[in-house]
Amino acid sequence: MVDVVHVIPFEAKHFYDIDVQPAQAYVREYVSREHIESLEKLNSYTAVTDDGKLLMCFGFVEIFPTRALMWGFLSATSGNHMTAMTRIGKYLLEQIPHRRVEIEVDCEFEQGHRWARILGFELEIMRLKCWRLDGGDSALYSVVRP
């Protein structure tokens, strides 16, 4: 059976409905509904299965015309769909016009580091102290185009 994943426009309700992976669950207590709703107006998407299971909410936030931040929240059950989600992530990363795209990863979350590298990001800063919303440390990865 072929794993079919669809990409649909992100809606704030997706953020609240997704069974987010434990490594990212803390984020919900730090972001406001207004902030999540603002992502609907940006370059934001949701990956879903044929049967409507939410796998990932993700997108890009422009920092400057030449620089963007890629964000994402993955489902606790998304592991079986990582090949499809990686293809989607790589494709959308190629489509955005920004010369520099950044992604941050919890320092202790090895699967996040591995996925960032698979998507083509390179580690720039190993530890940004107190960078996460909850005061935890993150690593900074980037893709910089010539």
Contacts in CASP RR format, 6 or more apart in sequence:
PFRMAT RR
TARGET T0000
AUTHOR 0000-0000-0000
METHOD contacts of the structure
MODEL  1
MVDVVHVIPFEAKHFYDIDVQPAQAYVREYVSREHIESLEKLNSYTAVTD
DGKLLMCFGFVEIFPTRALMWGFLSATSGNHMTAMTRIGKYLLEQIPHRR
VEIEVDCEFEQGHRWARILGFELEIMRLKCWRLDGGDSALYSVVRP
3 49 0 8 1.000
3 80 0 8 1.000
3 81 0 8 1.000
3 83 0 8 1.000
3 84 0 8 1.000
4 49 0 8 1.000
4 50 0 8 1.000
4 84 0 8 1.000
5 47 0 8 1.000
5 48 0 8 1.000
5 49 0 8 1.000
5 55 0 8 1.000
5 81 0 8 1.000
5 84 0 8 1.000
5 85 0 8 1.000
5 88 0 8 1.000
6 47 0 8 1.000
6 48 0 8 1.000
6 49 0 8 1.000
6 50 0 8 1.000
7 45 0 8 1.000
7 46 0 8 1.000
7 47 0 8 1.000
7 88 0 8 1.000
7 92 0 8 1.000
8 45 0 8 1.000
8 46 0 8 1.000
8 48 0 8 1.000
9 40 0 8 1.000
9 44 0 8 1.000
9 45 0 8 1.000
9 46 0 8 1.000
10 39 0 8 1.000
10 40 0 8 1.000
10 44 0 8 1.000
10 45 0 8 1.000
10 46 0 8 1.000
10 57 0 8 1.000
10 58 0 8 1.000
10 59 0 8 1.000
11 40 0 8 1.000
11 46 0 8 1.000
12 33 0 8 1.000
12 36 0 8 1.000
12 37 0 8 1.000
12 39 0 8 1.000
12 40 0 8 1.000
14 46 0 8 1.000
14 54 0 8 1.000
14 57 0 8 1.000
15 28 0 8 1.000
15 36 0 8 1.000
15 39 0 8 1.000
15 57 0 8 1.000
15 73 0 8 1.000
16 28 0 8 1.000
16 36 0 8 1.000
17 54 0 8 1.000
18 46 0 8 1.000
18 54 0 8 1.000
18 55 0 8 1.000
18 56 0 8 1.000
18 57 0 8 1.000
18 73 0 8 1.000
18 75 0 8 1.000
19 54 0 8 1.000
19 75 0 8 1.000
19 76 0 8 1.000
19 77 0 8 1.000
20 27 0 8 1.000
20 28 0 8 1.000
20 73 0 8 1.000
20 74 0 8 1.000
20 75 0 8 1.000
20 76 0 8 1.000
21 73 0 8 1.000
21 74 0 8 1.000
21 75 0 8 1.000
21 76 0 8 1.000
21 78 0 8 1.000
22 76 0 8 1.000
23 106 0 8 1.000
23 109 0 8 1.000
23 111 0 8 1.000
23 112 0 8 1.000
24 73 0 8 1.000
24 74 0 8 1.000
26 133 0 8 1.000
26 134 0 8 1.000
27 73 0 8 1.000
27 133 0 8 1.000
30 133 0 8 1.000
30 134 0 8 1.000
31 133 0 8 1.000
39 59 0 8 1.000
39 61 0 8 1.000
39 71 0 8 1.000
42 59 0 8 1.000
42 60 0 8 1.000
42 61 0 8 1.000
42 62 0 8 1.000
43 59 0 8 1.000
43 60 0 8 1.000
43 61 0 8 1.000
43 62 0 8 1.000
43 96 0 8 1.000
44 57 0 8 1.000
44 58 0 8 1.000
44 59 0 8 1.000
44 60 0 8 1.000
45 57 0 8 1.000
45 58 0 8 1.000
45 59 0 8 1.000
45 88 0 8 1.000
45 92 0 8 1.000
46 54 0 8 1.000
46 56 0 8 1.000
46 57 0 8 1.000
46 58 0 8 1.000
47 54 0 8 1.000
47 55 0 8 1.000
47 56 0 8 1.000
47 57 0 8 1.000
47 58 0 8 1.000
47 81 0 8 1.000
47 84 0 8 1.000
47 85 0 8 1.000
47 88 0 8 1.000
48 54 0 8 1.000
48 55 0 8 1.000
49 55 0 8 1.000
49 81 0 8 1.000
53 75 0 8 1.000
53 77 0 8 1.000
54 75 0 8 1.000
55 74 0 8 1.000
55 75 0 8 1.000
55 77 0 8 1.000
55 78 0 8 1.000
55 81 0 8 1.000
55 85 0 8 1.000
56 72 0 8 1.000
56 73 0 8 1.000
56 74 0 8 1.000
56 75 0 8 1.000
56 78 0 8 1.000
56 85 0 8 1.000
57 72 0 8 1.000
57 73 0 8 1.000
58 70 0 8 1.000
58 71 0 8 1.000
58 72 0 8 1.000
58 73 0 8 1.000
58 89 0 8 1.000
58 92 0 8 1.000
59 70 0 8 1.000
59 71 0 8 1.000
59 72 0 8 1.000
59 92 0 8 1.000
60 68 0 8 1.000
60 69 0 8 1.000
60 70 0 8 1.000
60 71 0 8 1.000
60 92 0 8 1.000
60 96 0 8 1.000
60 98 0 8 1.000
60 101 0 8 1.000
61 68 0 8 1.000
61 69 0 8 1.000
61 71 0 8 1.000
62 68 0 8 1.000
62 98 0 8 1.000
63 69 0 8 1.000
63 102 0 8 1.000
65 98 0 8 1.000
66 98 0 8 1.000
66 99 0 8 1.000
66 100 0 8 1.000
67 98 0 8 1.000
67 99 0 8 1.000
67 100 0 8 1.000
67 101 0 8 1.000
67 102 0 8 1.000
68 96 0 8 1.000
68 98 0 8 1.000
68 100 0 8 1.000
68 101 0 8 1.000
68 102 0 8 1.000
69 101 0 8 1.000
69 102 0 8 1.000
69 103 0 8 1.000
69 104 0 8 1.000
70 93 0 8 1.000
70 101 0 8 1.000
70 102 0 8 1.000
70 103 0 8 1.000
71 103 0 8 1.000
74 85 0 8 1.000
78 85 0 8 1.000
82 115 0 8 1.000
86 115 0 8 1.000
86 118 0 8 1.000
86 119 0 8 1.000
89 119 0 8 1.000
90 119 0 8 1.000
90 120 0 8 1.000
93 101 0 8 1.000
93 119 0 8 1.000
93 120 0 8 1.000
93 143 0 8 1.000
99 144 0 8 1.000
99 145 0 8 1.000
100 142 0 8 1.000
100 143 0 8 1.000
100 144 0 8 1.000
100 145 0 8 1.000
101 121 0 8 1.000
101 142 0 8 1.000
101 143 0 8 1.000
102 140 0 8 1.000
102 141 0 8 1.000
102 142 0 8 1.000
103 116 0 8 1.000
103 119 0 8 1.000
103 121 0 8 1.000
103 140 0 8 1.000
103 141 0 8 1.000
103 142 0 8 1.000
104 128 0 8 1.000
104 131 0 8 1.000
104 132 0 8 1.000
104 138 0 8 1.000
104 139 0 8 1.000
104 140 0 8 1.000
104 141 0 8 1.000
105 112 0 8 1.000
105 113 0 8 1.000
105 116 0 8 1.000
105 138 0 8 1.000
105 139 0 8 1.000
105 141 0 8 1.000
106 112 0 8 1.000
106 132 0 8 1.000
106 136 0 8 1.000
106 137 0 8 1.000
106 138 0 8 1.000
106 139 0 8 1.000
107 126 0 8 1.000
107 127 0 8 1.000
107 136 0 8 1.000
107 137 0 8 1.000
107 138 0 8 1.000
107 139 0 8 1.000
113 123 0 8 1.000
113 139 0 8 1.000
116 123 0 8 1.000
116 141 0 8 1.000
117 123 0 8 1.000
117 141 0 8 1.000
119 143 0 8 1.000
120 143 0 8 1.000
121 141 0 8 1.000
121 142 0 8 1.000
121 143 0 8 1.000
122 141 0 8 1.000
122 142 0 8 1.000
122 143 0 8 1.000
123 139 0 8 1.000
123 140 0 8 1.000
123 141 0 8 1.000
124 140 0 8 1.000
124 141 0 8 1.000
124 142 0 8 1.000
125 139 0 8 1.000
125 140 0 8 1.000
126 139 0 8 1.000
127 137 0 8 1.000
127 138 0 8 1.000
127 139 0 8 1.000
128 137 0 8 1.000
128 138 0 8 1.000
128 139 0 8 1.000
128 140 0 8 1.000
129 136 0 8 1.000
129 137 0 8 1.000
130 136 0 8 1.000
130 137 0 8 1.000
131 137 0 8 1.000
131 138 0 8 1.000
131 140 0 8 1.000
132 138 0 8 1.000
END
